[in-house]
């Protein structure tokens, strides 16, 4: 009597579970819609079994041709079922179940060919795609044509333009490498695009904290500006608490975003920078939580739909402008390093931080990778972030109204005190 091969038995079991997972979702969908399709729970289990069995037989007896023939038979059965269903229900000729059936058959074969982990992951993904039909359709409905163009431009910039650029410095100072310049532009544009998509998908109606988090990925300055304007229409203490929580959440994301950028560009600099920026991010998050909880005790925290004026952050003109700005900062930083005392770097960082932090962060990270001056780079990036925070507070102070301004003044003062304390502690 031949002993049972436990590995083979486990493979068949995994294949059947994949079929059952997808089949349960299709069965529930049929129950909810009231319409039967070509396959339910039992059919998907049998499809997975057929796929795994034909793959196993092909491995040991029939060769790959047997599995190919089985796939053709399943394909013909699926096409026949789709044609019959289309005749009975001309208004619902979708192909989701049909392609799911073919996928389950193939996944059953993948298991027996020795890639069970991949098959399980793809089976879960298949079930999730089928189950999240409405959220996926809703997501597509929120995506504008300009957003699609922005993604396509980013892909063109990443996979067509970038490989064509020379990967060497072309200037006498040895700092302007077209390939690295464009690569960093893509990095910042990609992070901003992720934040923009988050704002579009989540919307501003889910609360100021959530909006501040998503908006901070795209532009913490835009969040500060938008909520400062909103404070004019809601000058109450409760509204000020909510708006302060949203703004401070965006500032927290800014500190985290700097650390993520450093981790990508110069990982060796991250431990030195994280001990400062980690504390600043934590303190800012605690301040945001304080104002959020205080406002939540009075009423739910909400934000109007026009609180944020965040536009799609990627277009070719803005990308070129950022590249030129970044190149200018690189040159100024290098000249300052060569001909000015150490304090000159901090002046450059403060001036660059008045508008945004990304360019100076990237240039200092790149310079630190070449020179090893991690402490100087960390302090200079901190100066840039502090200058940027002060500018955002001034926007709130000038454009905001009511109790929001003193709340942000207190929070800004706390951050400055923490920054000074960190400078003393780690000097």
N, C-alpha and C positions, 0 to 999 in steps of 0.2 A: 504494500500500500504506500503510495507516494505521499510524503509529508506536505502539508500546506505551506506554501511560500508566504510568510507573513508580510514581506515587502510588497508582493503582488496584491495580496488581499487588502493591505492598507491603501494601495494605489486605487483599486476599484472603489473602496469606501470613500476616499477623497473625491473621486469623480462623481459618485452618486450624491454626495453632500453638495457639491457645486450645482448639480442639476436640480436638487431639491431647493437650494437657496434661490436660484433664479425662478424656478417653477412656482414657489410660494408667492413671490412678488407678482408674477403673471396671473396666478389664480386670484389673488386679492384684487388685482386691477380689473379682471373680468367681473368679479362680484360687485365692485363699486360702480362700474359702467353699465352693467346689465347686459353686456354683449359677450358672447363666446368667441374666442379666436381659435386659430389652428392648433394651439398647444396650451396645456395647463400643467398642473403639478406632475401628474403621472407621465405625460409625454416628455417633459424636460428631464425627468429622472431616467426614462428609457433612452433618450438621446445621449445623455452623458454615459450611460452604460454601453450603448452601441459604439460611441466614440472610443471609450477606453478598451472595450473588447476587441474592436477591429484593429486598434493600435497594438495591443498585446499579441494578437494572432499574426499581424504583419511583422512584428519583431522576431517571432520565433518560427514562423512557417511560410507565410505568403509573400514577404517582402513589402516594400513601400507601395507597390501597385495596389495591393489589397485595400490599404487605408484610403488611397485615392479613389478607388471604385466606391467604397462606402461613403465617402464624402459626396461623390456625384449622386448617389442614390438619395442621400438626405437632401441634397440641393433640389433634385427633381420633386421629391415629396413636398418640400417647402413651397416650391413654385406652384405645384398643383393645388395645395391648400390655399395659397394666396389668391389664385384665380377663382376658385370656388367661393371664397369669402367675398371677393370683390363683386361677384355676380349677385350674391345675396344681400350685400350691404355696400352699394356703390358709394355711399357718403363717407365711408371709413376705410379707405384702402391703405392704411399705414403699414409700414414694413418693420416696425420695431420688434414685434414678436418673431417674425420670420428670421431676421438677422440674429436675434437672441438665440434662436434654435440652432442656427449654424455655429454660433460662437460656443454654445454649450457642447455641441458635438466635438468641435476642435479642442476645447479645453479638456474634455475627457481623454482625448488622444495625447495631449501635451503631458498630462499626468503620467501616463504609462511610458512616455518617452523620457521620463526622468526629471521633469521640471514641475514637480508638484507645487512648490512654493509660488512660482510664477502663475500657475493655473489658478491657485486659490486667490491670489491677489487680483487677477483679472476677473475671476468670477464675482468677487465682492464688488469690484468696480462696475461690472456689467449690471448687477442687481441695483446698485446705487443710481446709475444713469437711468435705468427704467423707473425706479421709484420716485426720483426727483424730477419728474416730467414738468410739473407746474412751476416749481422754482426756477428750473432752467429756462423755460419759456418766458417767465417773468424777467429773468436776467437779460435775455436777448432783447426783450421789449424796451428795457431801460438803456440799451446801448445805442448811441446815436451813430450816424454815418461818419461824422468827424472822428469819433472814437476809434472806429475801424481803420480809418485812414492813419490815425496816429500810431496804432499798433503796427500797421504795415510799414510806415516810415521808420519806426524803431527797428523792425526786422531788417529792412533794407540797410539801415545804418550799421547794424550789427554784423550781418552775414554777407553783404555785398561791398559796402564802402570800406569797412574796417580791414579786411584782408588785402585791399589794394594799397594801403598806406605804408610808407617805409617805417620800419621799426628801428630807428636810430635817431640820435639827436642831430639836428640840422643847423644849429645856431652856434656862435662862438662860445657861449656860456655853457653849452652842453646840457641844457635843461628842456629844450623844446623838441620832444619826440612826437611826431604826428600820430603814430600808432597809439601811444599811451595817452596822449591828449584826447583822442577820439574815444578810446576805451573808457576813460573816466567820464566823458560826456554821456556815453551810453549808460554807465552805471547810475549816475545821478538822474538821468531822464527815466531810466527804468524804475528806480525807487519812487520817483514822483508819479509816474504813471500808475504804479500799484496803489499809491495813496489816492489818486484821483478816481480809479475804478472803485475803490472801497467806498468813497463818498457817494458815487453814483449808485452803487448797489444797495448800500445801507440807508442812504437818505439822511436827512436831518431831523426826521420826526421820531427817531428812536432815543432821543435824549441828548443833552448837551455833552455829556461825558463821552458817549459813543461817537457823537459827531466830532468832538474835539480829537479823539483818538484817530479816527479815519482821516479827518482833515489835516492833522499834524503830519501824517505820512506824506501828504502832498505839499502843504505849506502852512507852517505854524503862524506865519505872518498873516496869511489870509484868514485863518481862524480868529486871530486877535482882532483884525480889522472888521470882520463880519459880526462878531459878537459885540464889539464896541458900538457899532451902528445899531445893533438890536437893542442895546441898553437904553437908547433914546425912546423906544416905544414901550419898554417895560422897566421903569426906573425904580421898582419896588425892591425891598431888601431880599425878598425871596428870589426874584428874578436875578438880582445881582449875584447871589450865592450860586445859582445855577450857571450863569454865564462865566463867573470866575472859575468854577470847576471845569467847564469846557475849555477855557483858555489855558489853564494850568495843565490840563491833560495834554493839550497840543504841545506845550512847552516840554513836558516830560518825554513825549515822543521825539521831539527834536534832539534831546540829549541822547536818547537811545539810538536814534538814527545816526548820529555822529559816531557812536561806538561801533555800529554795524558797518559803516563806511570804512572805519579804520581797520576792522577785522578783515575786510575784503582786500584793502589796498596794502596794509602793512601790519600783519598780525603781530609782529614783535613789539610794536608800539602799544598794542591794546592793553597789556597788564599795567603799564605805567599810566595810561590815560583812564582806564576803567575805575581805578580807585578814587579819582576825583569825580568823573562824570557819573559813575554809579551812585555816589553819595548825592550829587546834585539831582539826578533823576529820582532817587528815592525821596528826597525832601520835597521836591516839586509834586510828586505823586501823593505824598501825605497831605500837602496843602490842598491839592485838588479834592482828595477824599474828605477833608474837613469841611470844605465849603459845600460839597455835594451832600453830605449827610445833614448838614445844618439846613440846607434848603429842602431836602427830602422830608424832613420832619413837618414841614408846613404844607407842602403839596407836591405832587409828582413833578419831576424835573422834565421839562419839554423844551423844545426849540422850534421856532417857526421854520418853514421850509426854505426861506430866503436868507437864513442866517449866514450861510457861506457863499462866497462868490468865487469858488475855485473853478478855474477854467482848465481845459485839457492842457497839461503842462508840456507836451512834446510837439514841436514842429521844427522844420529844418532851420528856419531863421533863428529861433530861440536857441537851438542847439549850436549853431555857428556863433551866436553871441556869447553863449557860455564858454565855448572853446576859446574864443578870443580873450574873454575875461580871465579864464583860468591861465592862459598863456601869459597874459600880462602880470598876473599875480606871481606866477613862477619866476618870471624875470626879475620883478621887484624884490621878491624874497631872496633870490640868489645874489643880486647886487647888494642888498642890505647885509646879507651874511658875509660877503667879501669885504665891503668897504665901510660898514657902520658897526658900532658896538652892539653888544647883545641886545640892548634895549630897543634897537631899531626894529627888530623882528616883531616885538610886541606892538609897536606903533602901527606897523603894516597890518598886523592881525586885527587890531582895533578898527582901523579904517575899513578893511575888507569886511569885517563882521557887521558893519552898519547896514549893509544891504542883504547879505546872506552868508551862511557859514560854509557852504559846500566847497567853494573854490579854494578858500584858504585852508580848509581841513585837508583836502586832497593834496595841495601843494606842499604843505608842511609834512604830511605823512610820507610823501615821496622823498622829500629832502632828508627826513629822518632815516629813511631806509638806506640812503647813500652815505650819510655822515655819522649816523649813530647817535645824534643829539636828541635823545628821546625826551629828556626832561624839558629842554627848551621848547620842543614841539608841543608837548603837553600843555605847558603854561601858555604858549601862544594861542593854541586852539581854545583854551579856556578863556583867554582875553577876547577872542573873536565871538565866542558863544555869549559871554557876558555883555559885550557891546550890542549884539543882536537882541538879547533879552531886554536891554534898556530901551532900544528903539521900539520894540513891540509894546513895552509899557507906555512909552510916550505917545504911541498911536492911540492906546486906550485912554490915556489921560486927556488928549486933545479931542478925540472924536466921541468918547464915551460920555455918559451922563449918569447922575445919581450915585448910589452906593458902590457901583462897580469900581470906580476909580480908587477910593481908599482901600478897598479889598486887594486890588492888584498892587497898590503901593506897598502895603504891608508884606505881601508875598514877595515882591521884588526886593524889598529891604532884607527879608530873611535869606533869600538866595545870595545876595551880595555878602551878607555876613558869613554865610556858610562858605562861600568861595574864598573870602579872606581867611577864614579859619583853616580851611584846607591848605591854603598857601603857607600858613604858619606851621601847620602840623607836618607837612611833607617837604618843607624847604630844607 
